[in-house]
Amino acid sequence: MNNVQVFDDTTQLAEAAAKQTVTVLKTAIRENGSATWVLAGGSTPLLAYKILAANYLDTIDWSQVTVLLGDERIGPMDGPDNNGNAINNSLGDLSVVKLFPKVDVDSDAAAAAYEQQLAALPRGESGLPRLDLVWLGVGEDGHTMSLFPRHDSILPSGGLVAAVSAAPKPPADRISLTLRALQGCSTAIILATGSAKKAAITEATHGGHTPIAIAASIISTHEGTVIWMVDQEAAPTD
């Protein structure tokens, strides 16, 4: 039921994620004339972005790809906690259209503004933004984006973006796409490396109820494809 791909190391995983990303985006552009890709922060995604910029610059028409962030931390736009800043530096010369949130305001204002930005995205049959590809990371506690276990961020929402406060992982104030937004996802790639993620991946792929497990279930239930890409250390136990 779960499409779990296990790689020897982080570099091999990042190379596979880059290759799969090109395939998904190329298909979306061919079928819809454009593609929407939700990015994730973290060391493994950042490595994969660099691989894409180095090896796949001329593979597809990147100007037809709009990228947005699954979550962002409240604070200076050029600060060390800002996902978009780190991702910008890794995307290199990829000429994508960037739909990054403005987060040097409070979380409620940032979430409302980002919701308005997402209104410009192409819609699918459900009426939700068409998210052709979503990259999701996994925390040791099973959180994904800025949706945390036993926290208000995971509660049902009618919106696409949630303001997150008092997050259990610093910085405390954030914004995140909601589980409802993921109903528009066509393909998700879940990336996890390291032994510290093993328990979370095992629980999620065995029917757990952590945020990453719920996110994967929602995407699958709405006819999306979920691909788990993990290294040997994070691979789930039977």
N, C-alpha and C positions, 0 to 999 in steps of 0.2 A: 504493500500500500504506500509506504514511504519510499521516495526516490532518494536514497542516501548514497552519495559518492564519497569515497574515502581516498585521500591522497597522502603521499609519503611525507610531504612537508608543506610549509606555507607557500613557498614559491610555486610549487607544482599546482597547488590549489588556486592561487591567484591567476596563474596562466590559464587554467581551465575556466575560471570564472570570466576572464576577459574574452576568451574564445566563444563561450556560450552567450555572453552579452551581445557580441557582434551578430551572432546568428539570430537572436530574438529581435534585436533592433532592426536588422535588415528586413526581416519578415514583416514587422509592423510598418515600416516605411513602404514596402511593396504593396501591402494590403490597404493601408490607410492614408498614405502620403506623408505621414509624419510618425514620430514615436515619442513616447513619454517614459522617462526613466527616473525612478526614485533612488537616490543615492544614500549610502550609509557611511558613517564615519568609522574610524578604527584603523589599526595598522594594516590588517590584511586587505580591506578595501582600498586603502591608499596605495598599497603596492600594486594592486590590480589596475588602478587608474593609470599609474605610471607605465605599466605594461601596455595598456591600450594606447596611450599617447606615443609610445616608442615603436610599437609593432603594427598598429591598426589604423594609422592616421588616414590612409587613403583607401580603406576597405569599404567604407560606407560614406554617405553624404551626412556628415555630422551636423551640418546646419539645419537638418530636418529633425534633429533630436532635441527635445526640451528636457532639461534635468532639474529636479527639485530635491529637497532634503526631507528625509523621513522624520528628522527631529533636529532641533537646534537648542543651544544653551543661551540663556539671556546674558548679555554682557557686550563688551566692545566688539565691533564687527571684525577688527583685526587682532583680537585677543587670542591667547593660547588655548582657550576653551572652545573657540568658534569652529564648528565643523566645516562650514563653508570656506573659511580662510584656508584651512589645511587641504581641503579638497581642491580648491582653486589652484593651489601650488602643485598638486599632483596631476591635474588634468592636462597641463602643458598646453600644447597647440590644438587640442581638440576644440573645434569651433562650434560647440553646442550652445543652445540657448539656455541661459541660466535663470531659473526662477527661484532665487534664494530669498529667505525671509529677512526682514529687517528686525534685529533683536536687541538694539541698544535702547529699548524702551521696556516697560513692564510686560510681564507675560500675557496679561489679558489683551493689551493693545497689540502686541506682536502676533498673537493667535488670530485676532480679528482681521488684521491687515493681511496675514498670510492666507486666510480663508478667501479674502477678496482676490488675491493673486491667483489662487487655484481656480477661480471662476472662469478664467480665460482658457483653461485647458479643454481640449476636445472631449466630448462626452460619449460614453458607450450607451448600449441599449438600456441599461439600468437608470440612466440619467446622471450617474456619477462620473467624475473625471475618469477617462480611460488611462489606466496605469499599465502600460504595456510590459514594463519590467520593474520589479521592486527588489532592491537588495536589502536584506535584513541581517543585522548582527544579533548576537545572543550574549547576554550577560551571565555571569556565574549563577545569578538568582533566577535566570530564565526570562529576564526582561528583554524587550526589543524596542527599538526606537527609544522613546522616553515613556513607555508604558510599563509600569512596575507592578510586581505582585502585591496584593493586599494594599493597594493604594488607589486614591480617587482617579488616577489617570486611566485605569483599566475599566472604569464604569462605562456603561452604554452611553453613547452620545449621538445626537442628531446631526452634529456638525462634522466637518472634515478635519478640523484642527482643534486641538485641546490646549489650553493653558495649563501648565503643570507647575505646581508649587510644592514646597516641602518634599522634594524628591529624596529618596533614601540614599542616593548617590550624588555627590556634589558635581557641579553647582546645583543648588536646590531649585532654582527657577528655570523653566524650559518651556518649549512648545513641542508638540508632537502631532503627526498625523494620527487619526483615530482608527479604531478597528472598522468603523463604518467606511472610511476611505478605502480600506483594503478590499472592500467588496468589488471595487472596480479593477482589481489587479488581474492581469492575464497570466503572467509568469512571475514567480518569486524565486530568488536564489538566496538561500540562508547560508551565511558564512560563519564558520566557527573553527578556531584553532586553540590548541593547548589543553592540557589535562584538567585545568580548572573549569572548563566548559563541559566536560564529559557527563557529569551528573545531569546538568540541565538538558543536554541533547538527548540523553537516554530517556529522561522523563517525558520530554516533548514528543519523541518518536514512539512512545509507548502509551499515548493517550492521556498525558498529563493535562494540567489546567493552568500552567504558567502562561504569561502573556505571549511568548513565542509559540507555544502549543495552540493557544486560542487563535492567534493570527494565522498560523498555517491552516488550521481547520476552517476558518472563515474563507480564506482564499480558495481552498479545495471545494468547499460547499458551493461557492459561487462560480464553479467550473474553471477556476484557475489552476495552473500547474505549479507545484511546489518542488523545488530541487534543493536538497540539503547537500552542501559541500563542506566537508570537515577533514581535518588531518587525522593521522593515526591516533594521536593523543586525545582528541575530542570525540573519536568514533564511539557510537553508543554500544552498550553491551546488550547481548541478546536477552 
